[in-house]
Amino acid sequence: MSTFGTLFRVTTYGESHCASVGAIIDGCPPGLPLEAKDVQTQLSRRRPGQSNLTTPRDEKDLVQLQSGIEHGITLGTPIGLLVKNEDQRPRDYSETDLYPRPSHADWTYLEKYGVKASSGGGRSSARETIGRVAAGAIAEKYLKAAYGIDIVAFVSSVGKVKLPSVVSPPSQVGSEDDDVVEDALAPEFVELLKTVSREQVDAHPTRCPHPETAERMTKRIIRAKEAQDSIGGTVTCVIRGVPAGLGEPVFDKLEAKLAHAMLSIPATKGFEVGSGFRGTEVPGSKHNDPFFVKEDGSMGTRTNWSGGIQGGISNGEDIYFRIGFKSPATISQAQETAQYDGTPGTLAARGRHDPCVVPRAVPIVEAMASLVIMDQLLIQNARKTALSLLPAITTLPPTMVKPTASS
Ligand SMILES: Cc1cc2nc3c(=O)[nH]c(=O)nc-3n(C[C@H](O)[C@H](O)[C@H](O)COP(=O)(O)O)c2cc1C
C-alpha cells in the first residue's frame, strides 16, 4: 500500500513519468512553523544530478506546499505536497517495452497489475521517495523543535570499501573460540555516531564522513560507471535524543517499525540494528550493555550494542542501524536475458541511471527514520495522556512500581 504510519500518516503518489509526485500527510500537529525551504533542503539532497556519482536526470525537485499551512504555520489539517516531474524521457525505456529489466520491478509489476507504466517498474522508481523525503522533513522539524531529536545518516560502505566500524584484536582473526571473540565497536565509530553532522556528511559527494574512505568509495563508483555497471553499499543512521518508551510491542516493536520503514525503500536488501549480525559472534558477557547513572541523574548504559532499543522499546540511548542497498539493476552493459514473451535476447539498457544509490539514499533513510519516530512519539504521548487523566492508584504492590533508592 502507499500509506505509512498510524497517527502521523503519510500517503505518497506518483510514478517516474507522470505529471507530478508527492504526498498527503495527515496527523501533523497544528502550530508547527513550516516553510517550503524546510522541506526543500532534504529534497535537494535527494534529487538526481547532484554529482558525477549519480544519475544525470536533471530534476530541480522544487516542492509546492498545497494545503494544511497558513502564514507559515501548520493547521493540523492534511498537508499536500507536490513536485513536478520535468525531465521525463520515456523513450529511454523503449527496450524495456520488450525486455523486463533483470532484477528491477518491471516483470513483477506487470504480473501483479496486468498493465505497465511507461517507465516499466511504475511506483518502484526512486521518484516515489520524493513524497517520503518531503513528509520526513516535516516530521523531523517537529521532532527537533519539540524534543531536540537529531537524525543523521551517512554512507558506511560502497562495494567492499567500508568505513571502519569494528576493531577485532589480531589474536581473534580466524579464531572459532567464543572466549577470545572480543570485537567491539571501534572508538572512532562510537564517536562518529555521537557527533556526526549533516555538514560533515555532505562535505563529500559520496556522503561518507570519513574523507579517506570517501575517496576510495568515489573510485569504486567511477569504476562501476566506466564499466557500464553498478555497485551497492550500506547506509548507517543514528537517531540522537529519543526519549525512553517508544515502540509498541509485540508486533510493532520499534526495531520492527524501523525495519519495515527501511526495507520499503527501493533497492534495500538488509537491515540490522545495533550490533546486528555481528552481535551473534560476541558472548553475552561482552555483548550486554550494563546500566549506570549518568551525570544528569538519568539511567544509561555503558555500551550500546543494543542500538538504543530493548524489548522493542527505546531506552534513551542513541538508536543506530544499518541498511544494505543492492547494486542498481539498470545497467548499460549488455545482459543475456529474455523478453516479456520469453524470447531470449540481449538487453543493454539506455537511459540515465545511478551507478550506486547510497549517496542519494541518505536523506531517504533520514526521512523514514523521522516518520517512524514521529508516529511512535504521537502514539506514546496518547498513551501517557490517557494514563494521566485517571485518578492516581495509591495501592500498587511494591513489585509494580519502580523501587526508589530508600526502598
Ligand atoms: C535513490 C535511489 C535511486 C535509484 N536509482 C536507480 C537507478 O538509477 N536505476 C535502477 O535500476 N534502480 C534504481 N534504484 C532502485 C530501484 O528503484 C529498485 O531497485 C527497483 O525498483 C527494484 O526494486 P527492489 O530493488 O526494491 O526489489 C534506485 C533506488 C534509490 C533508493
The ligand as an SDF file (V2000), in Angstrom:
LIG
                    3D

 31 33  0  0  0  0  0  0  0  0999 V2000
   17.8770    6.8730   -4.5170 C   0  0  0  0  0  0  0  0  0  0  0  0
   17.6380    5.6790   -5.3830 C   0  0  0  0  0  0  0  0  0  0  0  0
   17.9780    5.7450   -6.7240 C   0  0  0  0  0  0  0  0  0  0  0  0
   17.7710    4.6560   -7.5540 C   0  0  0  0  0  0  0  0  0  0  0  0
   18.1860    4.7330   -8.8590 N   0  0  0  0  0  0  0  0  0  0  0  0
   18.0740    3.6270   -9.6450 C   0  0  0  0  0  0  0  0  0  0  0  0
   18.5390    3.6460  -10.9810 C   0  0  0  0  0  0  0  0  0  0  0  0
   19.0380    4.6610  -11.4710 O   0  0  0  0  0  0  0  0  0  0  0  0
   18.4090    2.5080  -11.7010 N   0  0  0  0  0  0  0  0  0  0  0  0
   17.8580    1.3650  -11.1940 C   0  0  0  0  0  0  0  0  0  0  0  0
   17.7740    0.3680  -11.8590 O   0  0  0  0  0  0  0  0  0  0  0  0
   17.4100    1.3330   -9.9490 N   0  0  0  0  0  0  0  0  0  0  0  0
   17.4920    2.4220   -9.1630 C   0  0  0  0  0  0  0  0  0  0  0  0
   17.0390    2.3820   -7.8750 N   0  0  0  0  0  0  0  0  0  0  0  0
   16.4720    1.1420   -7.3760 C   0  0  0  0  0  0  0  0  0  0  0  0
   15.1150    0.8070   -7.9170 C   0  0  0  0  0  0  0  0  0  0  0  0
   14.2070    1.8170   -7.5820 O   0  0  0  0  0  0  0  0  0  0  0  0
   14.7230   -0.5710   -7.3390 C   0  0  0  0  0  0  0  0  0  0  0  0
   15.8130   -1.3360   -7.1410 O   0  0  0  0  0  0  0  0  0  0  0  0
   13.9080   -1.3380   -8.2720 C   0  0  0  0  0  0  0  0  0  0  0  0
   12.7140   -0.6930   -8.3780 O   0  0  0  0  0  0  0  0  0  0  0  0
   13.6330   -2.7870   -7.8500 C   0  0  0  0  0  0  0  0  0  0  0  0
   13.0760   -2.8450   -6.5940 O   0  0  0  0  0  0  0  0  0  0  0  0
   13.7890   -3.6120   -5.4020 P   0  0  0  0  0  0  0  0  0  0  0  0
   15.2590   -3.4950   -5.5860 O   0  0  0  0  0  0  0  0  0  0  0  0
   13.3720   -2.8540   -4.2150 O   0  0  0  0  0  0  0  0  0  0  0  0
   13.3570   -5.0300   -5.4760 O   0  0  0  0  0  0  0  0  0  0  0  0
   17.2000    3.4680   -7.0330 C   0  0  0  0  0  0  0  0  0  0  0  0
   16.8450    3.4120   -5.6770 C   0  0  0  0  0  0  0  0  0  0  0  0
   17.0580    4.5030   -4.8580 C   0  0  0  0  0  0  0  0  0  0  0  0
   16.6960    4.4100   -3.4000 C   0  0  0  0  0  0  0  0  0  0  0  0
  1  2  1  0
  2  3  1  0
  2 30  2  0
  3  4  2  0
  4  5  1  0
  4 28  1  0
  5  6  2  0
  6  7  1  0
  6 13  1  0
  7  8  2  0
  7  9  1  0
  9 10  1  0
 10 11  2  0
 10 12  1  0
 12 13  2  0
 13 14  1  0
 14 15  1  0
 14 28  1  0
 15 16  1  0
 16 17  1  0
 16 18  1  0
 18 19  1  0
 18 20  1  0
 20 21  1  0
 20 22  1  0
 22 23  1  0
 23 24  1  0
 24 25  2  0
 24 26  1  0
 24 27  1  0
 28 29  2  0
 29 30  1  0
 30 31  1  0
M  END
$$$$
